[in-house]
C-alpha cells in the first residue's frame, strides 16, 4: 500500500513502507506540522475577482503551501473586490491579516459550495482569527471575533460600554449617519469650559460654566434664528435701553418699553421727538416749541411731560400727534397751563393717545 495525505499535506505512511527514507519523510512531516502550528507566510493577491483554487492547494508531503501555514498576511494592491478560495475538507484555524492596499473588499470562502464566508470591509485592514469547519460537502468559514470591539487607528469603530478617560476629539462629532452633530472649536490657552452634571430623581441636570470666577454662558443663534429654552422663545434682537421682556402667553418673549418706570430725559428747550417710556422736562422760556410723540406706538406706550420753568401759559408747548390721534381727535394738543404735568398713554388707532393724568 502507498501513503495517504491529510487535507493539509501531512504524509500518512503505511507500516513497513518507505524503508530507507522513513526518517526523511518523518522529518518533513514534523517540519510541516510545525509550519501548520505556527508558520508565517505572505501571499500577494493583487487585482480583483476570484483566485484559482490551485493557488491555495495543499502540497502533499512538502513544505511551503500557504494553506498549511498558521499565520497568513495578504498583500498587494486590489483593483476591485477580491475573493480567496481555500480547499474543501480543510478543518483548521488561521490568523490572517488584510495588508492589501486600496479600498476594496476581501472575502474568504471554500473552493466549492455556498458555505459561510468571511469578509474584510473596504476600510478594514486588520487581523482576523478565521475557522474553517472542513465539512465535506460545503466548507464554512467563520470569523471567531478576534479584534471585535478593539479600537484601531483605521476604520469605523463602534464602542459599547467603553470608558473614555480625557479623550481628545477633533473638530466635530458625527451622528450614526455620518452627519455633523456637534462642531468643536478649540481656543488656545483655554481655561473656561462647560460642565454637564446629571441628577437624581426629582432634580434637573445642570449645564454650568466652570473655570474662572464670574463666567457666563453665551448662546448665539445663526442669523435671524432664536434661542429656545424648553417652552420659551427668546427674541432675536437685543432691545433698547430700559426695555423689559414680556411673554405673549404662549412662551414667546419680546422686548417692550418699561411702563413701570419713566426714563426721564435732560431738560429739553426746543423741538424734540420722544421715545415711548420717556419723561420730558420741557422748558419753553425762550419760546414755544413742539414735542412730537413716538411713531408707530403700541398699546401701553407712555410719554410723560412736565412744565420745567412754569412758562407753558406764555409760551405754549405743542404735542405733535405724529399721525396718531390724541384724545380721539386727529389734531395736535396745545398745552397752555402753567406748571402742567401729565402722561399720555397710547391705546389704539381709534382713540390714539389718552391723558393718563392731568
VOGU-3710 file (C-alpha; in Angstrom, 3 decimals, decimal comma):
1> xxxxxxxxxx> 0,000/0,000/0,000  1,111/3,570/-0,628  0,981/6,582/1,657  -2,082/8,817/2,015  -2,152/12,509/2,945  -4,155/14,701/5,286  -6,062/17,739/3,933  -3,021/19,875/4,816  -0,437/17,561/3,210  0,953/15,510/6,133
11> xxxxxxxxxx> 2,032/12,080/4,800  0,434/9,064/6,479  2,815/6,169/5,799  1,769/2,523/5,787  3,530/0,259/8,266  6,671/-1,154/6,723  6,628/1,343/3,878  9,446/3,679/2,783  12,345/1,618/4,116  15,484/3,733/3,999
21> xxxxxxxxxx> 13,521/7,007/3,545  11,240/6,832/6,554  13,419/9,200/8,595  13,490/11,855/5,841  9,739/11,696/5,384  9,185/11,814/9,142  11,348/14,908/9,423  9,382/16,534/6,598  6,144/15,696/8,381  7,434/17,181/11,633
31> xxxxxxxxxx> 8,523/20,375/9,851  5,153/20,509/8,121  3,336/20,152/11,450  5,488/22,952/12,864  4,585/25,093/9,868  0,898/24,352/10,373  1,084/25,144/14,085  2,997/28,416/13,836  4,260/29,119/10,361  4,132/32,603/8,848
41> xxxxxxxxxx> 3,721/33,390/5,165  2,884/36,417/2,998  0,806/35,946/-0,111  0,312/38,524/-2,852  -3,299/38,696/-4,049  -3,256/41,879/-6,144  -6,010/42,641/-8,643  -9,653/41,648/-8,381  -12,026/38,737/-8,853  -11,786/35,128/-7,604
51> xxxxxxxxxx> -8,417/33,339/-7,447  -7,793/29,875/-8,834  -8,317/27,096/-6,250  -4,816/25,828/-7,052  -3,291/28,966/-5,503  -4,075/27,717/-2,024  -3,977/23,977/-2,677  -2,144/21,694/-0,284  1,305/20,277/-1,103  1,329/16,572/-0,224
61> xxxxxxxxxx> 4,382/15,716/1,825  6,068/19,069/1,152  6,616/22,380/2,884  5,609/25,855/1,706  1,896/25,544/0,947  0,086/28,725/2,035  -2,897/26,715/3,258  -0,571/24,830/5,648  0,659/27,993/7,430  -0,871/29,270/10,637
71> xxxxxxxxxx> -0,301/32,984/10,034  -1,098/34,421/6,602  -0,647/38,032/5,519  -2,327/39,033/2,266  -0,510/41,768/0,344  -0,831/43,611/-2,947  -2,858/46,415/-4,479  -6,506/45,486/-5,021  -8,273/46,961/-8,030  -11,693/45,515/-7,210
81> xxxxxxxxxx> -13,462/43,124/-4,863  -11,238/40,095/-4,205  -12,283/36,518/-3,305  -9,808/33,965/-1,929  -10,766/30,264/-2,034  -9,465/27,583/0,361  -9,753/23,840/-0,283  -12,812/21,946/0,873  -12,188/19,459/3,748  -9,594/21,755/5,344
91> xxxxxxxxxx> -10,518/21,918/9,033  -8,216/24,445/10,640  -7,989/27,927/12,023  -5,810/30,750/10,718  -4,583/34,123/11,905  -4,941/36,329/8,837  -4,190/39,974/8,195  -5,509/42,012/5,288  -2,443/44,077/4,394  -3,614/44,899/0,889
101> xxxxxxxxxx> -3,889/48,460/-0,364  -6,849/50,354/-1,852  -10,413/50,398/-0,524  -11,759/47,067/-1,778  -13,490/44,182/-0,013  -11,625/40,919/0,608  -13,543/37,663/1,102  -12,575/34,129/2,184  -14,668/31,146/1,019  -14,401/27,458/0,225
111> xxxxxxxxxx> -13,412/26,438/-3,280  -16,892/24,978/-3,864  -20,320/25,141/-2,316  -22,093/28,043/-0,662  -20,985/27,793/2,958  -20,427/30,734/5,284  -17,845/33,310/4,228  -15,713/35,917/5,984  -15,261/39,412/4,524  -12,989/42,352/5,282
121> xxxxxxxxxx> -14,842/45,605/4,574  -13,304/48,238/2,307  -11,700/50,138/5,165  -10,750/47,089/7,277  -7,014/46,360/7,142  -6,886/44,430/10,409  -6,383/40,892/11,718  -8,953/38,094/11,986  -8,883/34,610/13,508  -10,766/32,506/10,960
131> xxxxxxxxxx> -12,066/28,945/11,400  -12,731/26,533/8,514  -15,112/23,736/9,546  -13,878/21,231/6,898  -17,374/19,916/6,108  -17,044/17,670/3,046  -19,983/18,970/1,047  -19,875/22,640/1,887  -16,994/24,021/3,918  -17,975/27,047/6,017
141> xxxxxxxxxx> -15,670/29,913/7,011  -16,267/31,732/10,296  -14,862/34,859/11,918  -14,200/33,892/15,541  -14,439/37,515/16,675  -10,779/38,298/17,328  -10,421/42,076/17,326  -14,173/42,720/17,517  -14,666/45,744/19,736  -10,980/46,684/19,653
151> xxxxxxxxxx> -10,137/50,218/18,602  -7,728/50,522/15,699  -6,160/53,518/14,027  -8,171/52,992/10,851  -11,709/52,029/10,008  -15,051/52,797/11,644  -15,403/51,634/15,245  -18,492/51,085/17,394  -17,778/51,479/21,109  -20,261/49,985/23,560
161> xxxxxxxxxx> -19,908/50,422/27,335  -16,376/51,755/26,997  -14,872/54,312/29,384  -13,007/57,161/27,693  -10,661/58,998/30,032  -9,883/62,556/28,881  -10,218/61,730/25,161  -9,037/64,247/22,591  -11,729/64,827/19,967  -11,217/66,567/16,635
171> xxxxxxxxxx> -13,333/69,362/15,198  -16,720/67,615/15,200  -18,845/64,736/16,469  -20,974/62,919/13,873  -24,251/61,042/14,205  -24,845/57,433/13,083  -25,394/58,671/9,520  -22,056/60,456/9,425  -23,704/63,880/9,624  -22,454/66,680/11,852
181> xxxxxxxxxx> -23,963/66,638/15,331  -21,587/68,946/17,205  -18,826/71,170/15,862  -15,967/71,850/18,240  -13,702/74,899/18,199  -10,502/74,867/20,221  -9,292/78,060/21,883  -5,607/78,442/22,645  -4,812/78,503/26,383  -8,494/77,920/27,233
191> xxxxxxxxxx> -9,290/77,902/30,963  -13,105/78,046/30,893  -15,386/75,208/29,882  -18,869/73,708/30,191  -19,597/71,118/32,859  -22,523/68,702/32,489  -23,977/67,147/35,633  -26,745/64,566/35,824  -29,222/64,495/38,693  -31,102/62,160/40,981
201> xxxxxxxxxx> -34,876/61,627/40,861  -36,863/64,849/41,070  -33,910/67,075/40,177  -32,827/68,698/36,941  -29,490/68,052/35,218  -27,199/71,083/35,088  -25,136/72,753/32,378  -22,756/75,213/34,004  -19,794/77,385/33,065  -16,704/76,428/35,040
211> xxxxxxxxxx> -13,127/77,636/35,168  -12,549/81,241/36,205  -14,862/83,079/38,591  -17,861/85,006/37,198  -18,012/83,284/33,805  -21,215/83,411/31,775  -22,615/81,205/29,021  -23,207/82,669/25,560  -25,858/81,125/23,289  -25,653/82,566/19,786
221> xxxxxxxxxx> -28,281/81,630/17,179  -27,417/81,885/13,496  -28,794/84,810/11,518  -32,391/85,567/12,480  -32,734/82,311/14,424  -33,906/82,353/18,051  -32,650/80,762/21,258  -35,316/78,410/22,626  -35,300/77,114/26,184  -37,944/74,487/26,937
231> xxxxxxxxxx> -41,214/76,329/26,136  -39,649/79,797/25,934  -38,611/81,504/22,709  -36,253/84,425/23,202  -36,304/87,467/20,867  -33,758/87,701/18,055  -32,967/91,381/18,812  -31,203/92,930/21,797  -33,845/95,569/22,572  -33,139/99,135/23,696
241> xxxxxxxxxx> -32,206/100,763/26,972  -34,716/100,406/29,826  -36,960/97,965/27,953  -38,316/94,887/29,686  -39,054/91,367/28,421  -42,617/90,094/28,344  -44,402/86,964/27,130  -47,295/86,696/24,691  -48,810/83,990/26,889  -47,528/81,189/24,661
251> xxxxxxxxxx> -43,896/81,285/25,687  -42,711/83,794/23,069  -40,714/86,565/24,736  -40,193/90,078/23,378  -38,767/93,400/24,490  -41,249/96,199/25,302  -40,883/99,619/26,840  -40,976/99,611/30,608  -44,318/101,080/31,664  -43,442/100,517/35,291
261> xxxxxxxxxx> -40,871/103,322/35,345  -40,242/106,520/33,368  -36,940/107,181/31,648  -36,579/110,917/32,399  -34,529/112,935/29,947  -32,379/116,011/30,475  -34,272/119,305/30,119  -35,383/119,985/26,540  -35,560/123,559/25,213  -36,550/123,020/21,609
271> xxxxxxxxxx> -38,106/120,643/19,097  -37,807/117,063/20,313  -39,289/113,634/19,385  -39,970/111,481/22,424  -39,443/107,713/22,702  -42,019/105,502/24,396  -41,330/105,277/28,116  -39,605/108,682/28,324  -40,361/111,595/30,594  -39,602/115,060/29,219
281> xxxxxxxxxx> -38,860/118,209/31,229  -39,991/120,826/28,702  -38,613/124,366/29,018  -40,452/126,967/26,885  -38,764/130,020/28,458  -37,233/131,058/25,131  -40,321/130,412/23,064  -42,986/127,928/22,101  -41,893/124,636/20,524  -43,231/121,189/19,626
291> xxxxxxxxxx> -42,735/117,901/21,415  -43,518/115,086/18,950  -44,932/111,772/20,152  -43,287/108,433/19,108  -44,055/106,956/15,706  -45,682/103,505/15,387  -46,672/103,233/19,073  -48,135/100,086/20,576  -50,734/99,697/23,278  -49,432/100,774/26,675
301> xxxxxxxxxx> -46,681/103,059/25,359  -46,412/106,169/27,522  -44,829/109,625/27,364  -44,764/111,981/30,386  -44,357/115,789/30,234  -43,669/118,429/32,910  -43,551/122,234/32,541  -39,970/122,765/33,693  -39,995/126,592/34,073  -43,698/127,294/34,552
311> xxxxxxxxxx> -43,931/129,038/31,156  -46,471/126,922/29,261  -49,065/129,710/29,774  -46,916/132,308/27,997  -45,054/130,089/25,550  -47,283/127,165/24,792  -45,983/123,609/24,276  -47,454/121,777/21,294  -47,746/117,990/21,465  -47,299/116,726/17,883
321> xxxxxxxxxx> -49,502/113,679/17,311  -47,184/112,079/14,685  -50,080/110,674/12,614  -51,916/109,227/15,613  -54,968/110,719/17,313  -54,848/112,463/20,682  -57,908/112,051/22,882  -59,733/110,657/19,818  -59,053/113,772/17,736  -56,827/113,954/14,674
331> xxxxxxxxxx> -55,200/117,173/15,912  -52,118/118,239/17,842  -52,514/119,103/21,520  -51,650/122,611/22,782  -50,641/122,846/26,437  -51,135/126,346/27,922  -51,363/125,624/31,665  -48,567/126,863/33,861  -46,743/124,031/35,712  -48,744/121,411/33,855
341> xxxxxxxxxx> -47,653/117,828/34,317  -49,305/114,864/32,619  -48,814/111,454/30,970  -50,157/110,315/27,605  -50,800/106,561/27,147  -51,411/105,006/23,739  -54,488/102,822/23,278  -55,244/102,113/19,615  -55,913/103,755/16,261  -59,398/104,843/17,300
351> xxxxxxxx> -58,643/106,910/20,387  -54,881/107,199/20,000  -53,059/108,861/22,897  -55,153/109,415/26,030  -54,386/111,539/29,074  -53,465/109,253/31,953  -53,479/112,192/34,442  -53,705/115,969/34,131
//
